[in-house]
Amino acid sequence: MFCHRAFLEPSNPVPPYLVPKSNPVTKIRLLLLATLLAVASLLNADDGFKITQYDVQLTVTKAAAVVVNETIQVEFLQSRRGIFRDIPTRYTLPDGTSRRVYLSNISVPNYESKITSEGPNTRIRIGSESVFHSPGTTLTYTINYTISGAINWFEADSTWEDRAEIYWNVYGPGWPVDIEKGSFQIDYPTGKESTVPIRVYRGTVGSTTFISIPNNKTTSDRTDIYTSEPGRLIGKISLPIPAYNALSVVIGVPSSNIPRPPFWITIQQEVYRNWGYLLPVFLSVILGVIWLAIGRDPKLGPPGVRFDPPPGIAPSFAGVLIDDKVDGRDITAGIVNLAVKGYLKFQTENPHGRFEPEDSYIISTGKQASTDITPFEKSLLEAINPGTMRQPIATLNTKLATAGPRLAKQLEEKLIKFGFYRTLPHQVKSTMISILIGFFFIVFWCGGGIFVSLAQTLGVMPTTASLFIGAITCIPVYLIFMNIMPARTRLGAIKHNECLAFYEAMKRRAHYKEWFTKTNLDQVKYEQFLPYAIAFNLVDEWGKICDGVVTEPPSFIDSSYDRSLWNYYYFHNSLNHTFHHVNSDMASSIAPPSRSDGGSSGWSGGSGFSGGGGFSGGGFGGGGGGSW
């Protein structure tokens, strides 16, 4: 026999974490809350409308979903656009934890509606921004929605069988006006049970006064009438429900009638609620497909190792091929290459023979431009144009302030001119940045409400935390694909591999001996390859490889220091320091100039029957609303 323990003894058979603690503090809090709501009711007695009829049709399915149809008839007392309905979707339990239910299939036939999240509630705002209803207007609104996750299950004991409990606030305590009349019908699955315990709580939030409804009978409570039938409870409410009061129903049925959902349903609901965390996965799949289709370089073998520069690739351009962008060190590499080829000279007045930016200069040798330099290097030489007067190295960035952006563009455009790319890498990246900005503008500025309403209507609106964290995590994913997306042509991939092979030889100490066994490494090669080391940002590594072959200052550096006392270690360190300094200056000179333009309710956390756990407004559903 299925009976409810609440009718037998006050002990509670349900897990203690599901049942609110009954203690003086809790009772005082509930009394205080009821008092505040009563005061609010008096202060808000005229909220611009009144509810003349409120009918609720509730169907609990065997799959533990609650399908709700509400018909609300209102009369406007002031000029209003419509009403809004707040439906709780997050409940705070007595132990401080929270529980969520899942809202879906929201519809308001014949009326414009907007769905938003308001704290623990989902708000359905009904009406048009531009249409006001005059006082005395009577309208009837039908609101449909489905809620999952709002059924409680309790284990069997010596007097109970396993049960599923429907604990529902038919009328929630969030309405600021009286509900003059109403009716409700709750349909639920039936089986072979002999008794279904039913209780109805009515009053202010926290009121534990209830009426038990016998099975298959009609019961009256003052002017309210309740009829119990197999699988159905019907209520007719004639006595007005005051503002901020509630009417809650508890029905216990065997869990075989409403079985616990399988674990995969729970997982599915969690995914629906937290799919924001999966945004980086979705983005990776989308961008991955695009990358495979149009953003991937042609497949080549590993770059290997080579001990000479790629043929026809000057140092500055090699630096661009390595990282697909023009850096300050690419410009520096071009300047040093001009010096290596005899077009420029560096002079230092350092008393110790070091090459420091503070006391070093650059001067023209007067050599006329020939075919041994590239068009870019020729433009660079013309831009520097030191003449016969010494020019401090520290002022090179000022000298190139005007020509720098043009030189950088000239160097980058060679990627297209030589057929290494179909589209410049920075243009691809700029396009992707524009797409990202446009997407956020459309979603959050123009169409955010549409996306939110659609997600909530479908019941797949994620939590704010998952959406925020997922969106933040998408940023590095997007940046990674943005950097690997520009696709090289086959020729570009070959030249890139050749530059990587030369880079590898300079970078890895493991190749130290091979430089001497496979090449005739001497001071001349040190100077010839130094511009490539600058472009690759490997000046220090290249200097260590050539430690044993460089015995005097490079031929393109003049110094009054006694060469017999010259120390390679000190010179190399100063050279590395100076080139880092110049690289930084060049980076600022090639950057393009900047432009300046001007009422809620909550599930009690336990059974609606036993241990004093039930009270008015303590179930799922309910909520409230208002006018706007």
LINSUL-V119302 format. One record per residue. N is the residue number from 1. RES is the residue in one small letter. PHI is phi as a letter, one per 30 degrees, with the letter a starting at -180 (none if undefined). Layout:
N:RES:PHI
N:RES:PHI
This chain:
1:m:none
2:f:c
3:c:b
4:h:c
5:r:d
6:a:e
7:f:d
8:l:c
9:e:a
10:p:d
11:s:d
12:n:c
13:p:d
14:v:d
15:p:e
16:p:d
17:y:d
18:l:c
19:v:c
20:p:d
21:k:d
22:s:c
23:n:b
24:p:e
25:v:d
26:t:d
27:k:d
28:i:d
29:r:d
30:l:d
31:l:d
32:l:d
33:l:d
34:a:d
35:t:d
36:l:d
37:l:d
38:a:d
39:v:d
40:a:d
41:s:d
42:l:d
43:l:d
44:n:c
45:a:e
46:d:c
47:d:c
48:g:i
49:f:a
50:k:b
51:i:c
52:t:c
53:q:a
54:y:b
55:d:c
56:v:b
57:q:c
58:l:b
59:t:b
60:v:c
61:t:d
62:k:d
63:a:d
64:a:i
65:a:c
66:v:c
67:v:c
68:v:c
69:n:b
70:e:c
71:t:c
72:i:c
73:q:c
74:v:b
75:e:b
76:f:d
77:l:c
78:q:b
79:s:d
80:r:b
81:r:d
82:g:l
83:i:b
84:f:b
85:r:b
86:d:c
87:i:c
88:p:d
89:t:b
90:r:b
91:y:b
92:t:c
93:l:d
94:p:e
95:d:d
96:g:j
97:t:d
98:s:b
99:r:b
100:r:c
101:v:c
102:y:c
103:l:c
104:s:a
105:n:h
106:i:d
107:s:a
108:v:b
109:p:e
110:n:i
111:y:b
112:e:d
113:s:b
114:k:b
115:i:c
116:t:b
117:s:c
118:e:b
119:g:i
120:p:d
121:n:c
122:t:c
123:r:c
124:i:c
125:r:c
126:i:c
127:g:k
128:s:c
129:e:e
130:s:c
131:v:c
132:f:c
133:h:c
134:s:d
135:p:e
136:g:j
137:t:d
138:t:c
139:l:b
140:t:b
141:y:c
142:t:c
143:i:b
144:n:c
145:y:a
146:t:b
147:i:b
148:s:c
149:g:i
150:a:c
151:i:c
152:n:c
153:w:b
154:f:b
155:e:d
156:a:d
157:d:b
158:s:d
159:t:c
160:w:b
161:e:c
162:d:e
163:r:b
164:a:c
165:e:b
166:i:c
167:y:b
168:w:b
169:n:d
170:v:d
171:y:b
172:g:d
173:p:d
174:g:c
175:w:d
176:p:d
177:v:b
178:d:d
179:i:c
180:e:d
181:k:b
182:g:a
183:s:a
184:f:b
185:q:b
186:i:c
187:d:c
188:y:b
189:p:d
190:t:c
191:g:b
192:k:c
193:e:d
194:s:c
195:t:b
196:v:c
197:p:d
198:i:b
199:r:b
200:v:b
201:y:c
202:r:b
203:g:k
204:t:d
205:v:e
206:g:j
207:s:d
208:t:c
209:t:d
210:f:b
211:i:b
212:s:d
213:i:c
214:p:d
215:n:d
216:n:h
217:k:b
218:t:c
219:t:b
220:s:c
221:d:b
222:r:h
223:t:c
224:d:d
225:i:b
226:y:b
227:t:b
228:s:c
229:e:b
230:p:e
231:g:i
232:r:a
233:l:b
234:i:c
235:g:b
236:k:b
237:i:c
238:s:c
239:l:d
240:p:e
241:i:c
242:p:d
243:a:e
244:y:i
245:n:c
246:a:b
247:l:b
248:s:b
249:v:b
250:v:b
251:i:b
252:g:c
253:v:b
254:p:e
255:s:d
256:s:d
257:n:d
258:i:b
259:p:d
260:r:e
261:p:d
262:p:d
263:f:e
264:w:d
265:i:d
266:t:d
267:i:d
268:q:d
269:q:d
270:e:d
271:v:d
272:y:e
273:r:d
274:n:b
275:w:d
276:g:e
277:y:d
278:l:d
279:l:e
280:p:d
281:v:d
282:f:e
283:l:d
284:s:d
285:v:d
286:i:d
287:l:d
288:g:d
289:v:d
290:i:d
291:w:d
292:l:d
293:a:d
294:i:b
295:g:c
296:r:c
297:d:d
298:p:e
299:k:d
300:l:b
301:g:d
302:p:d
303:p:d
304:g:i
305:v:b
306:r:b
307:f:c
308:d:b
309:p:d
310:p:e
311:p:d
312:g:i
313:i:c
314:a:d
315:p:e
316:s:d
317:f:d
318:a:d
319:g:d
320:v:d
321:l:d
322:i:d
323:d:b
324:d:i
325:k:a
326:v:c
327:d:c
328:g:e
329:r:d
330:d:d
331:i:d
332:t:e
333:a:d
334:g:d
335:i:d
336:v:d
337:n:d
338:l:d
339:a:d
340:v:d
341:k:d
342:g:j
343:y:d
344:l:b
345:k:b
346:f:c
347:q:b
348:t:b
349:e:c
350:n:d
351:p:d
352:h:c
353:g:i
354:r:d
355:f:c
356:e:c
357:p:d
358:e:d
359:d:b
360:s:b
361:y:b
362:i:b
363:i:b
364:s:d
365:t:d
366:g:i
367:k:d
368:q:d
369:a:e
370:s:b
371:t:d
372:d:d
373:i:b
374:t:d
375:p:e
376:f:d
377:e:d
378:k:d
379:s:d
380:l:d
381:l:d
382:e:d
383:a:d
384:i:d
385:n:h
386:p:d
387:g:i
388:t:d
389:m:d
390:r:d
391:q:b
392:p:e
393:i:d
394:a:d
395:t:c
396:l:d
397:n:d
398:t:d
399:k:d
400:l:c
401:a:e
402:t:d
403:a:d
404:g:e
405:p:e
406:r:d
407:l:d
408:a:d
409:k:d
410:q:d
411:l:d
412:e:d
413:e:d
414:k:d
415:l:d
416:i:d
417:k:e
418:f:d
419:g:i
420:f:d
421:y:b
422:r:d
423:t:b
424:l:d
425:p:e
426:h:d
427:q:d
428:v:d
429:k:d
430:s:d
431:t:d
432:m:d
433:i:d
434:s:d
435:i:d
436:l:d
437:i:d
438:g:d
439:f:d
440:f:d
441:f:d
442:i:d
443:v:d
444:f:c
445:w:c
446:c:d
447:g:b
448:g:e
449:g:d
450:i:d
451:f:d
452:v:d
453:s:d
454:l:d
455:a:d
456:q:d
457:t:d
458:l:d
459:g:i
460:v:b
461:m:d
462:p:d
463:t:d
464:t:d
465:a:d
466:s:d
467:l:d
468:f:d
469:i:d
470:g:d
471:a:d
472:i:d
473:t:d
474:c:d
475:i:d
476:p:d
477:v:d
478:y:d
479:l:d
480:i:d
481:f:d
482:m:d
483:n:d
484:i:c
485:m:d
486:p:e
487:a:c
488:r:d
489:t:d
490:r:d
491:l:d
492:g:d
493:a:d
494:i:d
495:k:d
496:h:d
497:n:d
498:e:d
499:c:d
500:l:d
501:a:d
502:f:d
503:y:e
504:e:e
505:a:d
506:m:d
507:k:d
508:r:c
509:r:d
510:a:d
511:h:c
512:y:e
513:k:d
514:e:d
515:w:d
516:f:c
517:t:d
518:k:c
519:t:b
520:n:c
521:l:d
522:d:b
523:q:d
524:v:d
525:k:d
526:y:e
527:e:d
528:q:d
529:f:c
530:l:e
531:p:e
532:y:d
533:a:d
534:i:d
535:a:d
536:f:d
537:n:i
538:l:b
539:v:d
540:d:d
541:e:d
542:w:d
543:g:d
544:k:d
545:i:d
546:c:c
547:d:e
548:g:d
549:v:c
550:v:c
551:t:c
552:e:a
553:p:e
554:p:e
555:s:d
556:f:c
557:i:c
558:d:c
559:s:b
560:s:d
561:y:d
562:d:d
563:r:d
564:s:d
565:l:c
566:w:d
567:n:c
568:y:d
569:y:d
570:y:d
571:f:d
572:h:d
573:n:d
574:s:d
575:l:d
576:n:d
577:h:d
578:t:d
579:f:d
580:h:d
581:h:d
582:v:d
583:n:e
584:s:d
585:d:d
586:m:d
587:a:d
588:s:d
589:s:d
590:i:d
591:a:d
592:p:d
593:p:d
594:s:d
595:r:c
596:s:c
597:d:b
598:g:e
599:g:none
600:s:c
601:s:b
602:g:b
603:w:d
604:s:d
605:g:j
606:g:b
607:s:d
608:g:d
609:f:c
610:s:c
611:g:i
612:g:i
613:g:d
614:g:d
615:f:a
616:s:d
617:g:i
618:g:c
619:g:c
620:f:d
621:g:i
622:g:i
623:g:i
624:g:a
625:g:l
626:g:l
627:s:c
628:w:b
